[in-house]
């Protein structure tokens, strides 16, 4: 399941970064937030940090854009994750 979520997150974040004016952004960001909640419930803060680290590296490597502006979508899951 983790692999599938990682691939889905990469697709969603890549879309958001490449299509910032799209009408689909709200839906994509909502799904990113849902996946963050799933990850947190399954593995806590470590899961969020590990997933974001690997996703960030892949996205930067693939499209040369930093997904860090999407980190706040996971705010509110835990006080330790506040961006």
GUROTOR-163434 format. One record per residue (C-alpha): x, y negated, z negated; residue number from 1. Coordinates in steps of 0.25 Angstrom, whole numbers. Layout:
# residues N
<atom><c1>X</c1><c2>Y</c2><c3>Z</c3><pamar>NUM</pamar></atom>
...
END
This chain:
# residues 83
<atom><c1>0</c1><c2>0</c2><c3>0</c3><pamar>1</pamar></atom>
<atom><c1>11</c1><c2>-10</c2><c3>-3</c3><pamar>2</pamar></atom>
<atom><c1>17</c1><c2>-9</c2><c3>11</c3><pamar>3</pamar></atom>
<atom><c1>3</c1><c2>-12</c2><c3>17</c3><pamar>4</pamar></atom>
<atom><c1>1</c1><c2>-24</c2><c3>8</c3><pamar>5</pamar></atom>
<atom><c1>15</c1><c2>-29</c2><c3>11</c3><pamar>6</pamar></atom>
<atom><c1>12</c1><c2>-28</c2><c3>26</c3><pamar>7</pamar></atom>
<atom><c1>-1</c1><c2>-34</c2><c3>25</c3><pamar>8</pamar></atom>
<atom><c1>5</c1><c2>-46</c2><c3>17</c3><pamar>9</pamar></atom>
<atom><c1>16</c1><c2>-48</c2><c3>27</c3><pamar>10</pamar></atom>
<atom><c1>5</c1><c2>-49</c2><c3>38</c3><pamar>11</pamar></atom>
<atom><c1>-3</c1><c2>-58</c2><c3>30</c3><pamar>12</pamar></atom>
<atom><c1>8</c1><c2>-67</c2><c3>26</c3><pamar>13</pamar></atom>
<atom><c1>14</c1><c2>-67</c2><c3>39</c3><pamar>14</pamar></atom>
<atom><c1>1</c1><c2>-71</c2><c3>45</c3><pamar>15</pamar></atom>
<atom><c1>-1</c1><c2>-83</c2><c3>35</c3><pamar>16</pamar></atom>
<atom><c1>13</c1><c2>-88</c2><c3>38</c3><pamar>17</pamar></atom>
<atom><c1>12</c1><c2>-87</c2><c3>53</c3><pamar>18</pamar></atom>
<atom><c1>-3</c1><c2>-92</c2><c3>54</c3><pamar>19</pamar></atom>
<atom><c1>-4</c1><c2>-103</c2><c3>43</c3><pamar>20</pamar></atom>
<atom><c1>-16</c1><c2>-109</c2><c3>51</c3><pamar>21</pamar></atom>
<atom><c1>-24</c1><c2>-97</c2><c3>53</c3><pamar>22</pamar></atom>
<atom><c1>-38</c1><c2>-95</c2><c3>49</c3><pamar>23</pamar></atom>
<atom><c1>-34</c1><c2>-82</c2><c3>43</c3><pamar>24</pamar></atom>
<atom><c1>-24</c1><c2>-87</c2><c3>33</c3><pamar>25</pamar></atom>
<atom><c1>-34</c1><c2>-88</c2><c3>21</c3><pamar>26</pamar></atom>
<atom><c1>-38</c1><c2>-73</c2><c3>23</c3><pamar>27</pamar></atom>
<atom><c1>-24</c1><c2>-69</c2><c3>24</c3><pamar>28</pamar></atom>
<atom><c1>-20</c1><c2>-76</c2><c3>12</c3><pamar>29</pamar></atom>
<atom><c1>-31</c1><c2>-70</c2><c3>4</c3><pamar>30</pamar></atom>
<atom><c1>-26</c1><c2>-56</c2><c3>8</c3><pamar>31</pamar></atom>
<atom><c1>-12</c1><c2>-60</c2><c3>4</c3><pamar>32</pamar></atom>
<atom><c1>-18</c1><c2>-64</c2><c3>-10</c3><pamar>33</pamar></atom>
<atom><c1>-26</c1><c2>-51</c2><c3>-11</c3><pamar>34</pamar></atom>
<atom><c1>-13</c1><c2>-43</c2><c3>-8</c3><pamar>35</pamar></atom>
<atom><c1>-5</c1><c2>-50</c2><c3>-18</c3><pamar>36</pamar></atom>
<atom><c1>-16</c1><c2>-47</c2><c3>-29</c3><pamar>37</pamar></atom>
<atom><c1>-15</c1><c2>-32</c2><c3>-25</c3><pamar>38</pamar></atom>
<atom><c1>0</c1><c2>-32</c2><c3>-26</c3><pamar>39</pamar></atom>
<atom><c1>-1</c1><c2>-39</c2><c3>-39</c3><pamar>40</pamar></atom>
<atom><c1>-11</c1><c2>-29</c2><c3>-45</c3><pamar>41</pamar></atom>
<atom><c1>-3</c1><c2>-18</c2><c3>-40</c3><pamar>42</pamar></atom>
<atom><c1>11</c1><c2>-22</c2><c3>-43</c3><pamar>43</pamar></atom>
<atom><c1>11</c1><c2>-36</c2><c3>-51</c3><pamar>44</pamar></atom>
<atom><c1>20</c1><c2>-47</c2><c3>-49</c3><pamar>45</pamar></atom>
<atom><c1>32</c1><c2>-38</c2><c3>-44</c3><pamar>46</pamar></atom>
<atom><c1>23</c1><c2>-33</c2><c3>-32</c3><pamar>47</pamar></atom>
<atom><c1>20</c1><c2>-48</c2><c3>-28</c3><pamar>48</pamar></atom>
<atom><c1>34</c1><c2>-52</c2><c3>-29</c3><pamar>49</pamar></atom>
<atom><c1>39</c1><c2>-39</c2><c3>-21</c3><pamar>50</pamar></atom>
<atom><c1>29</c1><c2>-40</c2><c3>-10</c3><pamar>51</pamar></atom>
<atom><c1>31</c1><c2>-55</c2><c3>-8</c3><pamar>52</pamar></atom>
<atom><c1>46</c1><c2>-53</c2><c3>-8</c3><pamar>53</pamar></atom>
<atom><c1>46</c1><c2>-42</c2><c3>3</c3><pamar>54</pamar></atom>
<atom><c1>35</c1><c2>-49</c2><c3>11</c3><pamar>55</pamar></atom>
<atom><c1>42</c1><c2>-62</c2><c3>11</c3><pamar>56</pamar></atom>
<atom><c1>55</c1><c2>-56</c2><c3>16</c3><pamar>57</pamar></atom>
<atom><c1>48</c1><c2>-49</c2><c3>27</c3><pamar>58</pamar></atom>
<atom><c1>40</c1><c2>-61</c2><c3>32</c3><pamar>59</pamar></atom>
<atom><c1>52</c1><c2>-70</c2><c3>32</c3><pamar>60</pamar></atom>
<atom><c1>59</c1><c2>-60</c2><c3>40</c3><pamar>61</pamar></atom>
<atom><c1>48</c1><c2>-58</c2><c3>50</c3><pamar>62</pamar></atom>
<atom><c1>42</c1><c2>-71</c2><c3>52</c3><pamar>63</pamar></atom>
<atom><c1>52</c1><c2>-81</c2><c3>45</c3><pamar>64</pamar></atom>
<atom><c1>41</c1><c2>-87</c2><c3>36</c3><pamar>65</pamar></atom>
<atom><c1>41</c1><c2>-87</c2><c3>21</c3><pamar>66</pamar></atom>
<atom><c1>28</c1><c2>-81</c2><c3>15</c3><pamar>67</pamar></atom>
<atom><c1>31</c1><c2>-88</c2><c3>1</c3><pamar>68</pamar></atom>
<atom><c1>20</c1><c2>-98</c2><c3>3</c3><pamar>69</pamar></atom>
<atom><c1>10</c1><c2>-87</c2><c3>2</c3><pamar>70</pamar></atom>
<atom><c1>15</c1><c2>-82</c2><c3>-11</c3><pamar>71</pamar></atom>
<atom><c1>4</c1><c2>-91</c2><c3>-19</c3><pamar>72</pamar></atom>
<atom><c1>-7</c1><c2>-82</c2><c3>-13</c3><pamar>73</pamar></atom>
<atom><c1>-3</c1><c2>-72</c2><c3>-24</c3><pamar>74</pamar></atom>
<atom><c1>-3</c1><c2>-83</c2><c3>-35</c3><pamar>75</pamar></atom>
<atom><c1>-13</c1><c2>-80</c2><c3>-47</c3><pamar>76</pamar></atom>
<atom><c1>-10</c1><c2>-65</c2><c3>-47</c3><pamar>77</pamar></atom>
<atom><c1>0</c1><c2>-67</c2><c3>-58</c3><pamar>78</pamar></atom>
<atom><c1>6</c1><c2>-79</c2><c3>-65</c3><pamar>79</pamar></atom>
<atom><c1>20</c1><c2>-74</c2><c3>-61</c3><pamar>80</pamar></atom>
<atom><c1>16</c1><c2>-76</c2><c3>-46</c3><pamar>81</pamar></atom>
<atom><c1>14</c1><c2>-91</c2><c3>-44</c3><pamar>82</pamar></atom>
<atom><c1>18</c1><c2>-98</c2><c3>-31</c3><pamar>83</pamar></atom>
END
